[in-house]
Amino acid sequence: MRTTTLSPDDLHGAFSDATGYLAACSTGLPTRETRAAVVADLDARPDLVHYAAVVERCRAHIARLVSTTVDRVALGSQTSVMVGMIAASLPDGATVLCPDGEFSSLVLPFVHAGRGIHVRSVSLADLADAIGPGVDLVAFSIVQSATGEVADARAIGAAARRHGVRTLCDATQAVGWLPVEADAFDALVCHTYKWLCTPRGIAFLTLSDDFAATLRPVHAGWYAGENPWASCYGTDASLARSARRFDVSPVWQAMVGAEPALAMFADADARALHARVTELATAFRTRLGLPEPLISTPIVTWPDADGVDLARLTAGGIIASGRRGNARVAFHVFNDEDDVELAARALLG
């Protein structure tokens, strides 16, 4: 059961001044506790036993964040590597369905998997209707990176179940502001350096038991062993029975910095956090006269093919981004109404 002890104001207070930083969809900002943890670790002597304990606490925080159990959480450092393991385990000739313009890390491992694996794309709005016979896996981001559009995950999941199609969801642009239940999907992958505000180098994969049984741990190393410290040498190591058999060796220092951030977001009131960040985005859209999306999102995009608006934001002290011919801003818990006004003034004069 998720605890809900931290309000959006509590989370906002965990960060140093973030005025003008509207780029959580590119990379999050560290909390003061994350910075302190990393600095303390650099000043200390390496302690592998301590690092291993930190890793398992991070795994537990992640399980709470996405409402699953610890035994279903595998840890890595990049989403594409974890997706690549799934691609390597698909049967020859499998068909993977994805949205048009999906983020590369979710689709390129399938495109280059060989063995006759075919990748087909449709618009995000048509994704659920396109699931049917002949599709083996549907891979989609719950929140699209380029546009902030939120997928109808319920409809996609229902269609997949009707046709016996596996689901792989990328939650990198969702977990940290949008309540996500990992067990609604066969697999869920997420990098934590964006909305969860950890150092870069930590990704996780959650798996249903029956889907995990079909996967080959092609990246297995010593940390995938049932007892990692006894799995450092030779060919006879027993892999973990849980999803840990899909772990790769953790990035120790990143985990140290991640622990306080993951704990904080796991302890947050997820619904209140969702309301706060989407309200900020709505206020910004209202100021600019932009339409509200069907499903609320803190990522706001609008056409900016020549980059003029992005340049105006930059000149106004705003850190934003441009993707696929759009200007893109994102409102997170470290932002407030002053950021809305600052960005609006930069664009409207």
VOPAGU-2260 file (C-alpha; in pm, 1 decimal, decimal comma):
REM VOPAGU-2260
SITE   aa  ch    i         X         Y         Z
SITE  MET   A    0       0,0       0,0       0,0
SITE  ARG   A    1     137,4     339,5    -102,6
SITE  THR   A    2     188,5     587,4     180,9
SITE  THR   A    3      75,1     941,9     110,6
SITE  THR   A    4     254,8    1157,9     362,0
SITE  LEU   A    5     419,5    1424,2     148,3
SITE  SER   A    6     221,8    1707,9      -6,8
SITE  PRO   A    7     322,5    1895,2    -324,3
SITE  ASP   A    8     440,6    2179,0    -100,4
SITE  ASP   A    9     665,3    1935,6      85,9
SITE  LEU   A   10     816,8    1818,9    -242,4
SITE  HIS   A   11     854,8    2173,5    -371,0
SITE  GLY   A   12    1053,2    2260,2     -59,8
SITE  ALA   A   13    1296,2    1974,8    -120,0
SITE  PHE   A   14    1452,9    2156,6    -416,5
SITE  SER   A   15    1674,9    2459,9    -437,0
SITE  ASP   A   16    1550,0    2754,5    -641,8
SITE  ALA   A   17    1435,4    2623,5    -980,4
SITE  THR   A   18    1301,1    2949,2   -1124,0
SITE  GLY   A   19    1276,4    2931,4   -1502,1
SITE  TYR   A   20    1362,7    2562,4   -1530,5
SITE  LEU   A   21    1083,2    2411,1   -1741,5
SITE  ALA   A   22    1262,8    2104,6   -1870,5
SITE  ALA   A   23    1176,6    1810,2   -1644,4
SITE  CYS   A   24    1081,5    1622,9   -1962,0
SITE  SER   A   25    1448,4    1651,6   -2066,1
SITE  THR   A   26    1609,6    1595,2   -1726,2
SITE  GLY   A   27    1497,7    1657,4   -1371,6
SITE  LEU   A   28    1670,6    1864,9   -1106,8
SITE  PRO   A   29    1835,7    1707,7    -802,0
SITE  THR   A   30    1686,3    1755,6    -458,6
SITE  ARG   A   31    1908,6    1896,5    -188,2
SITE  GLU   A   32    1916,8    1550,4     -27,4
SITE  THR   A   33    2031,9    1390,3    -351,3
SITE  ARG   A   34    2314,5    1639,5    -384,9
SITE  ALA   A   35    2417,3    1588,8     -22,2
SITE  ALA   A   36    2412,2    1210,1     -60,9
SITE  VAL   A   37    2633,8    1218,7    -371,6
SITE  VAL   A   38    2883,6    1457,8    -213,5
SITE  ALA   A   39    2899,2    1249,8     106,1
SITE  ASP   A   40    2960,1     936,2     -99,2
SITE  LEU   A   41    3244,2    1100,4    -291,0
SITE  ASP   A   42    3403,4    1199,9      38,6
SITE  ALA   A   43    3373,1     848,7     184,5
SITE  ARG   A   44    3559,0     529,2     107,6
SITE  PRO   A   45    3370,0     291,7    -122,4
SITE  ASP   A   46    3164,8      34,4      69,5
SITE  LEU   A   47    3016,0    -233,5    -155,6
SITE  VAL   A   48    2796,5    -379,8     118,7
SITE  HIS   A   49    2649,2     -35,3     175,6
SITE  TYR   A   50    2595,8      11,2    -198,8
SITE  ALA   A   51    2413,9    -321,6    -225,4
SITE  ALA   A   52    2178,5    -218,2      54,3
SITE  VAL   A   53    2111,0     114,5    -116,5
SITE  VAL   A   54    2026,2     -66,4    -439,4
SITE  GLU   A   55    1768,0    -284,9    -266,4
SITE  ARG   A   56    1611,1      14,3     -94,7
SITE  CYS   A   57    1583,7     182,4    -433,9
SITE  ARG   A   58    1416,0    -129,9    -572,9
SITE  ALA   A   59    1163,1    -117,7    -289,2
SITE  HIS   A   60    1090,2     252,0    -347,7
SITE  ILE   A   61    1034,1     182,4    -717,5
SITE  ALA   A   62     792,9    -100,4    -636,4
SITE  ARG   A   63     588,7     138,9    -422,5
SITE  LEU   A   64     599,4     408,0    -690,2
SITE  VAL   A   65     436,9     185,2    -951,4
SITE  SER   A   66     222,5     -27,6    -717,4
SITE  THR   A   67     391,7    -362,0    -771,2
SITE  THR   A   68     598,2    -606,1    -566,8
SITE  VAL   A   69     974,9    -597,9    -524,9
SITE  ASP   A   70    1023,1    -939,3    -684,8
SITE  ARG   A   71     889,1    -801,8   -1015,5
SITE  VAL   A   72    1141,0    -515,4   -1041,4
SITE  ALA   A   73    1462,1    -547,0   -1244,0
SITE  LEU   A   74    1724,5    -271,0   -1240,9
SITE  GLY   A   75    1943,6    -137,0   -1519,5
SITE  SER   A   76    2093,6     182,0   -1651,8
SITE  GLN   A   77    1919,5     244,8   -1988,4
SITE  THR   A   78    1571,5     164,8   -2112,1
SITE  SER   A   79    1697,9      60,1   -2455,5
SITE  VAL   A   80    1906,8    -220,1   -2304,4
SITE  MET   A   81    1605,1    -359,1   -2122,4
SITE  VAL   A   82    1389,5    -326,2   -2433,0
SITE  GLY   A   83    1666,9    -499,1   -2627,2
SITE  MET   A   84    1642,7    -797,6   -2394,4
SITE  ILE   A   85    1270,1    -819,5   -2467,2
SITE  ALA   A   86    1337,6    -787,7   -2841,7
SITE  ALA   A   87    1593,1   -1070,3   -2822,8
SITE  SER   A   88    1331,0   -1291,2   -2658,6
SITE  LEU   A   89    1050,2   -1243,4   -2910,6
SITE  PRO   A   90     985,1   -1530,7   -3149,4
SITE  ASP   A   91    1121,6   -1509,0   -3502,4
SITE  GLY   A   92     885,7   -1318,1   -3729,8
SITE  ALA   A   93     701,5   -1143,7   -3444,8
SITE  THR   A   94     509,5    -823,6   -3515,7
SITE  VAL   A   95     548,1    -524,3   -3283,1
SITE  LEU   A   96     293,1    -242,6   -3295,9
SITE  CYS   A   97     386,4     108,2   -3177,3
SITE  PRO   A   98     267,4     468,3   -3212,8
SITE  ASP   A   99     394,3     691,6   -3492,5
SITE  GLY   A  100     687,5     903,5   -3377,1
SITE  GLU   A  101     756,0     691,9   -3068,6
SITE  PHE   A  102    1077,6     756,3   -2876,7
SITE  SER   A  103    1370,1     572,4   -3036,8
SITE  SER   A  104    1483,2     381,8   -2727,0
SITE  LEU   A  105    1152,2     195,9   -2725,8
SITE  VAL   A  106    1140,5     101,4   -3092,7
SITE  LEU   A  107    1493,8      75,1   -3236,0
SITE  PRO   A  108    1577,5    -244,0   -3041,0
SITE  PHE   A  109    1289,8    -411,1   -3226,7
SITE  VAL   A  110    1372,0    -249,9   -3561,1
SITE  HIS   A  111    1726,1    -389,1   -3546,5
SITE  ALA   A  112    1649,4    -721,7   -3377,5
SITE  GLY   A  113    1663,6    -913,9   -3705,2
SITE  ARG   A  114    1508,6   -1261,8   -3724,2
SITE  GLY   A  115    1219,8   -1127,5   -3931,2
SITE  ILE   A  116    1076,2    -915,0   -3649,6
SITE  HIS   A  117     847,8    -653,1   -3803,5
SITE  VAL   A  118     765,9    -313,2   -3651,6
SITE  ARG   A  119     445,2    -141,6   -3757,9
SITE  SER   A  120     327,3     202,4   -3642,4
SITE  VAL   A  121      -5,3     382,8   -3634,7
SITE  SER   A  122    -121,7     707,5   -3478,3
SITE  LEU   A  123    -145,6     702,7   -3099,8
SITE  ALA   A  124    -520,1     767,2   -3123,9
SITE  ASP   A  125    -562,5     455,0   -3339,1
SITE  LEU   A  126    -331,3     229,6   -3139,0
SITE  ALA   A  127    -598,2      40,6   -2943,0
SITE  ASP   A  128    -807,3     -23,6   -3254,9
SITE  ALA   A  129    -500,8    -151,1   -3444,7
SITE  ILE   A  130    -437,2    -430,2   -3194,9
SITE  GLY   A  131    -558,6    -758,4   -3333,1
SITE  PRO   A  132    -460,0   -1093,4   -3481,3
SITE  GLY   A  133    -103,8   -1099,6   -3608,6
SITE  VAL   A  134      26,1    -855,1   -3344,9
SITE  ASP   A  135     252,3   -1010,8   -3083,5
SITE  LEU   A  136     350,3    -705,1   -2876,8
SITE  VAL   A  137     229,9    -347,0   -2848,6
SITE  ALA   A  138     500,6    -106,4   -2729,4
SITE  PHE   A  139     405,3     249,2   -2636,7
SITE  SER   A  140     494,4     536,0   -2406,1
SITE  ILE   A  141     217,2     626,3   -2168,1
SITE  VAL   A  142     320,0     990,0   -2221,4
SITE  GLN   A  143     469,8    1085,8   -2555,9
SITE  SER   A  144     807,4    1258,6   -2527,3
SITE  ALA   A  145     771,7    1491,8   -2825,7
SITE  THR   A  146     418,9    1614,1   -2758,3
SITE  GLY   A  147     325,5    1530,1   -2398,4
SITE  GLU   A  148      17,9    1347,1   -2527,9
SITE  VAL   A  149    -112,2    1091,9   -2278,5
SITE  ALA   A  150    -207,9     751,8   -2415,4
SITE  ASP   A  151    -538,9     586,9   -2332,6
SITE  ALA   A  152    -357,6     306,4   -2153,6
SITE  ARG   A  153    -681,6     151,7   -2029,4
SITE  ALA   A  154    -817,3     109,6   -2382,9
SITE  ILE   A  155    -483,1     -16,0   -2514,8
SITE  GLY   A  156    -454,8    -270,3   -2235,4
SITE  ALA   A  157    -812,7    -390,8   -2279,8
SITE  ALA   A  158    -764,8    -440,3   -2654,3
SITE  ALA   A  159    -438,2    -625,7   -2595,1
SITE  ARG   A  160    -600,3    -861,8   -2346,3
SITE  ARG   A  161    -888,7    -936,4   -2583,0
SITE  HIS   A  162    -645,6   -1047,1   -2852,8
SITE  GLY   A  163    -379,1   -1209,8   -2633,4
SITE  VAL   A  164    -120,4    -943,3   -2721,7
SITE  ARG   A  165     163,9    -856,7   -2483,3
SITE  THR   A  166     205,1    -497,9   -2364,7
SITE  LEU   A  167     527,1    -303,5   -2309,6
SITE  CYS   A  168     480,6      44,3   -2163,9
SITE  ASP   A  169     752,0     309,3   -2137,6
SITE  ALA   A  170     669,7     525,0   -1834,3
SITE  THR   A  171     978,4     748,0   -1843,4
SITE  GLN   A  172     769,9    1060,5   -1907,9
SITE  ALA   A  173     500,5     958,1   -1658,8
SITE  VAL   A  174     627,5     816,2   -1330,0
SITE  GLY   A  175     690,0    1109,0   -1099,6
SITE  TRP   A  176     374,1    1303,4   -1188,5
SITE  LEU   A  177     119,6    1051,7   -1320,8
SITE  PRO   A  178      -2,7     762,4   -1102,7
SITE  VAL   A  179     102,6     442,1   -1281,7
SITE  GLU   A  180      20,8      80,4   -1194,4
SITE  ALA   A  181     286,4    -141,9   -1344,6
SITE  ASP   A  182      82,1    -459,9   -1310,3
SITE  ALA   A  183    -157,3    -331,4   -1577,0
SITE  PHE   A  184     112,8    -420,3   -1833,0
SITE  ASP   A  185     319,6    -727,8   -1913,2
SITE  ALA   A  186     629,0    -507,1   -1895,6
SITE  LEU   A  187     691,9    -150,4   -1788,5
SITE  VAL   A  188    1023,1      27,2   -1842,7
SITE  CYS   A  189    1129,2     363,5   -1704,6
SITE  HIS   A  190    1441,7     577,5   -1677,1
SITE  THR   A  191    1433,0     777,4   -1354,2
SITE  TYR   A  192    1640,9    1086,5   -1433,9
SITE  LYS   A  193    1350,0    1291,9   -1565,4
SITE  TRP   A  194    1038,1    1328,0   -1350,0
SITE  LEU   A  195    1185,6    1126,1   -1061,0
SITE  CYS   A  196    1483,9    1361,8   -1043,5
SITE  THR   A  197    1756,5    1101,9    -990,8
SITE  PRO   A  198    2108,0    1107,9   -1136,3
SITE  ARG   A  199    2121,0     965,8   -1487,1
SITE  GLY   A  200    2207,2     596,9   -1505,0
SITE  ILE   A  201    1912,1     424,0   -1335,8
SITE  ALA   A  202    1632,2     252,1   -1521,0
SITE  PHE   A  203    1392,3     -15,5   -1410,5
SITE  LEU   A  204    1180,3    -284,1   -1570,6
SITE  THR   A  205     878,1    -446,2   -1411,6
SITE  LEU   A  206     748,8    -776,9   -1542,5
SITE  SER   A  207     446,6    -997,6   -1497,9
SITE  ASP   A  208     544,7   -1347,5   -1389,6
SITE  ASP   A  209     418,4   -1518,2   -1703,8
SITE  PHE   A  210     589,8   -1272,9   -1938,5
SITE  ALA   A  211     914,1   -1293,7   -1740,9
SITE  ALA   A  212     909,1   -1670,7   -1793,5
SITE  THR   A  213     934,1   -1614,8   -2171,2
SITE  LEU   A  214    1235,9   -1381,9   -2155,4
SITE  ARG   A  215    1602,4   -1471,7   -2187,0
SITE  PRO   A  216    1840,7   -1286,3   -1949,8
SITE  VAL   A  217    2083,0   -1208,1   -2232,2
SITE  HIS   A  218    2259,8    -940,9   -2024,4
SITE  ALA   A  219    2304,6   -1159,6   -1717,7
SITE  GLY   A  220    2616,7   -1084,3   -1517,2
SITE  TRP   A  221    2726,8   -1139,8   -1161,1
SITE  TYR   A  222    2451,9    -916,2   -1022,2
SITE  ALA   A  223    2182,2   -1136,2   -1176,6
SITE  GLY   A  224    2282,4   -1427,3    -957,2
SITE  GLU   A  225    2062,9   -1556,3    -676,9
SITE  ASN   A  226    2356,4   -1464,9    -454,3
SITE  PRO   A  227    2552,2   -1198,8    -647,5
SITE  TRP   A  228    2858,2   -1228,8    -424,9
SITE  ALA   A  229    2880,5   -1598,5    -511,2
SITE  SER   A  230    2819,1   -1539,4    -882,8
SITE  CYS   A  231    3133,9   -1349,8    -973,5
SITE  TYR   A  232    3318,3   -1632,5   -1150,4
SITE  GLY   A  233    3255,3   -1933,8   -1367,5
SITE  THR   A  234    2962,6   -2069,8   -1563,5
SITE  ASP   A  235    2758,0   -2247,9   -1298,4
SITE  ALA   A  236    2601,4   -1952,7   -1113,4
SITE  SER   A  237    2229,7   -1984,3   -1040,8
SITE  LEU   A  238    2032,4   -1684,1   -1157,3
SITE  ALA   A  239    1783,9   -1517,2    -924,4
SITE  ARG   A  240    1433,9   -1659,7    -931,4
SITE  SER   A  241    1281,8   -1311,9    -913,6
SITE  ALA   A  242    1308,8   -1035,5   -1174,2
SITE  ARG   A  243    1658,2    -971,4   -1035,3
SITE  ARG   A  244    1781,3   -1224,4   -1291,0
SITE  PHE   A  245    1736,5    -945,6   -1545,1
SITE  ASP   A  246    1944,4    -693,4   -1345,0
SITE  VAL   A  247    2264,8    -547,0   -1475,0
SITE  SER   A  248    2537,0    -434,9   -1237,0
SITE  PRO   A  249    2414,5    -111,6   -1073,9
SITE  VAL   A  250    2573,2     229,6   -1109,2
SITE  TRP   A  251    2663,6     265,8    -742,3
SITE  GLN   A  252    2702,3     642,0    -716,7
SITE  ALA   A  253    2384,9     707,2    -914,2
SITE  MET   A  254    2194,3     477,9    -680,6
SITE  VAL   A  255    2323,1     668,8    -378,4
SITE  GLY   A  256    2190,3     991,7    -525,0
SITE  ALA   A  257    1867,2     829,4    -638,8
SITE  GLU   A  258    1763,5     683,0    -305,6
SITE  PRO   A  259    1637,9    1003,5    -138,1
SITE  ALA   A  260    1458,8    1115,9    -454,5
SITE  LEU   A  261    1287,1     781,5    -510,5
SITE  ALA   A  262    1187,5     762,3    -144,9
SITE  MET   A  263    1042,5    1113,0    -162,1
SITE  PHE   A  264     829,7    1046,5    -468,0
SITE  ALA   A  265     720,6     708,2    -332,0
SITE  ASP   A  266     597,6     886,2     -17,3
SITE  ALA   A  267     419,6    1160,6    -211,7
SITE  ASP   A  268      47,2    1205,5    -244,0
SITE  ALA   A  269      38,6    1099,6    -608,9
SITE  ARG   A  270    -300,9    1246,1    -689,8
SITE  ALA   A  271    -220,8    1581,1    -531,7
SITE  LEU   A  272     110,7    1589,5    -717,8
SITE  HIS   A  273     -68,0    1515,4   -1045,9
SITE  ALA   A  274    -316,4    1793,3    -977,5
SITE  ARG   A  275     -44,4    2048,0    -894,8
SITE  VAL   A  276     165,6    2000,9   -1207,9
SITE  THR   A  277    -126,7    1976,6   -1449,8
SITE  GLU   A  278    -283,6    2291,0   -1299,1
SITE  LEU   A  279      37,2    2482,3   -1366,8
SITE  ALA   A  280      35,1    2361,3   -1727,9
SITE  THR   A  281    -332,1    2455,6   -1765,3
SITE  ALA   A  282    -260,6    2806,1   -1632,9
SITE  PHE   A  283      18,0    2843,3   -1890,7
SITE  ARG   A  284    -203,7    2724,4   -2176,6
SITE  THR   A  285    -472,1    2969,2   -2068,3
SITE  ARG   A  286    -223,3    3258,5   -2073,0
SITE  LEU   A  287    -113,1    3165,6   -2426,9
SITE  GLY   A  288    -457,5    3070,3   -2558,8
SITE  LEU   A  289    -349,1    2712,5   -2627,0
SITE  PRO   A  290    -609,1    2432,5   -2629,0
SITE  GLU   A  291    -632,2    2194,8   -2336,0
SITE  PRO   A  292    -555,7    1831,1   -2427,6
SITE  LEU   A  293    -812,4    1554,9   -2382,0
SITE  ILE   A  294    -604,7    1409,7   -2098,3
SITE  SER   A  295    -423,5    1657,0   -1874,5
SITE  THR   A  296     -44,6    1666,1   -1899,4
SITE  PRO   A  297     222,6    1895,9   -1753,1
SITE  ILE   A  298     407,8    1894,2   -2086,4
SITE  VAL   A  299     299,0    2178,5   -2312,5
SITE  THR   A  300     397,1    2187,6   -2680,1
SITE  TRP   A  301     304,0    2410,4   -2970,6
SITE  PRO   A  302     430,2    2455,9   -3328,2
SITE  ASP   A  303     761,9    2639,7   -3348,2
SITE  ALA   A  304     927,0    2512,2   -3664,4
SITE  ASP   A  305    1168,9    2804,7   -3693,9
SITE  GLY   A  306    1259,4    2803,4   -3322,0
SITE  VAL   A  307    1151,1    3164,8   -3264,4
SITE  ASP   A  308     948,8    3089,3   -2951,1
SITE  LEU   A  309    1221,0    2870,7   -2805,9
SITE  ALA   A  310    1465,4    3157,5   -2857,4
SITE  ARG   A  311    1224,7    3395,1   -2681,8
SITE  LEU   A  312    1198,5    3159,2   -2386,3
SITE  THR   A  313    1576,0    3130,5   -2365,5
SITE  ALA   A  314    1617,4    3508,6   -2383,2
SITE  GLY   A  315    1362,6    3537,9   -2102,1
SITE  GLY   A  316    1562,2    3315,7   -1869,5
SITE  ILE   A  317    1359,5    2999,5   -1934,3
SITE  ILE   A  318    1524,3    2662,4   -1989,8
SITE  ALA   A  319    1297,7    2475,2   -2230,6
SITE  SER   A  320    1340,5    2244,8   -2529,4
SITE  GLY   A  321    1234,3    2192,3   -2887,7
SITE  ARG   A  322    1122,7    1858,9   -3032,1
SITE  ARG   A  323     996,3    1765,3   -3380,4
SITE  GLY   A  324     921,6    2122,7   -3480,3
SITE  ASN   A  325     754,5    2211,5   -3151,3
SITE  ALA   A  326     852,1    2425,0   -2856,0
SITE  ARG   A  327     819,9    2222,9   -2535,6
SITE  VAL   A  328     794,7    2322,2   -2170,1
SITE  ALA   A  329     722,0    2103,6   -1868,7
SITE  PHE   A  330     592,4    2197,9   -1525,4
SITE  HIS   A  331     706,1    1984,2   -1233,6
SITE  VAL   A  332     674,8    2000,3    -858,2
SITE  PHE   A  333     978,8    2228,9    -827,4
SITE  ASN   A  334     795,1    2489,6   -1040,8
SITE  ASP   A  335     526,9    2734,3    -933,1
SITE  GLU   A  336     299,6    3011,7   -1059,8
SITE  ASP   A  337     596,7    3246,3   -1099,6
SITE  ASP   A  338     736,3    3013,1   -1366,8
SITE  VAL   A  339     405,3    3026,6   -1550,9
SITE  GLU   A  340     416,9    3404,2   -1553,1
SITE  LEU   A  341     786,5    3422,6   -1644,3
SITE  ALA   A  342     738,5    3196,9   -1946,1
SITE  ALA   A  343     420,8    3370,3   -2056,9
SITE  ARG   A  344     587,5    3713,4   -2042,2
SITE  ALA   A  345     882,6    3585,2   -2243,9
SITE  LEU   A  346     646,3    3479,0   -2521,2
SITE  LEU   A  347     383,1    3752,2   -2507,3
SITE  GLY   A  348     604,0    4047,1   -2422,5
